[in-house]
Amino acid sequence: MVVEGLGEGKDFKLYPGGGRPWDWGETGTRHKPGIQPADVQELLDHGSQVIILSRGMQLVLETCPETLDLLKAHGVDVYVEETTTAVHHYNTLAETTSVGGLFHSTC
């Protein structure tokens, strides 16, 4: 993946006003059980009102139920999608909305 201002990489964390590479090792994320609450906290901290969670190109990456519960508790709209769809959705929303996203480019 290539992200404007961040360059090329495998996984990214994007939020209103910025982003960075997404290092799964920071929170112990694995394909299963998937995206952890700690993975999305940074997106919330940066004011994301909508969050896009990418499952990878083959939908292998899962999302922990606790992560979805956290986002619901914060009143955040969340979309869990295949990466290509997630990127398109993010780019469309970013034009008008405070959107954050986690993007996994492989599997």
N, C-alpha and C positions, 0 to 999 in steps of 0.2 A: 504494500500500500504506500501511496505517496500523499502526504498531508502538507498543504501549503503552510510554510513557516516552520515545519518540523522535519521535513525530509521524508526519507523512505524508511520503512520498518515493517515488522510483522504484526504487531498489536499496538493499538493506540487508545488513550483516554483523552477525550475531548470535552470541553466545557465552555461556557460563555467566556469569551476573551482569551482562550488559550487551550493548551493541551500538552501532552507529553507521551512518550512511549509507555505502554502498559506492561509492567513487569509483574507477571503472575506470582513470582517468588515473594513479593512484598506481603502478600496475604495468604499464601499457600493455596492459591486457586489451582484447580485441576479440571479437566474436562467434566469429571463427575466427582463431587456433587455440583460443581459449576461455579458461577459468579457468586462471590461472597458479599455480604453486606458491607464489609470494609472496602470492597472494590468500588462501590457506588458512593460511598460517603464523601469522597473528594468532589464528585459531581454535584452533590447536594450543597456542599460547602461553598461552591462557586456559583450558586444561584440557579442551577438547572431546574426549570419548571416542567420540562419534558425530558425523558431519558430513553435513549435507544440502546438496546442490548443486542449485540450481534452474536449469533450462535456459531459462526464459521460458515464456510462454503458448503459443507456437507451436514450442517446442523448437529455437530457432535458436542459442542459446548453447551452444557446445561446451566440452569440458573437455580440456585438454592431458594426454596420457598421463603426462607427468612429474608432474603434480599427483596423479593416482591412485597412481602409484608412491610418492610421498612419504607419502601417507596410509597406504598399505599398510605401508610401512617403520615407521611409528609405531604400527601395530596398531590403527588407527582404522577402525571400520565406516563405510562411505560409501554414500550413496544419491544417485543422480543422477536427478532427476525433473522433470516439468512443474511449473510454479509452484504451481498450486492444490493438487496432490497434495503437493508439498514443504512448503507451509505447514501443511497438515493433519498431515502426518507429524511435522514439527518440534514443533507445539503438543502433540501426543500424547506424544512422547518427552520434552519439556521438563518434564513433570510428575514424571518419575522418573529422568532420565538427564542427564548433563553433555553437552548437545548444542550444536553450533554449526551455523551455516548461512549460505550466501550466497544471497540472493534477488534475482532479476531479474524485475521485474514486467511488462515489455513483451515483445515478439516472442518 
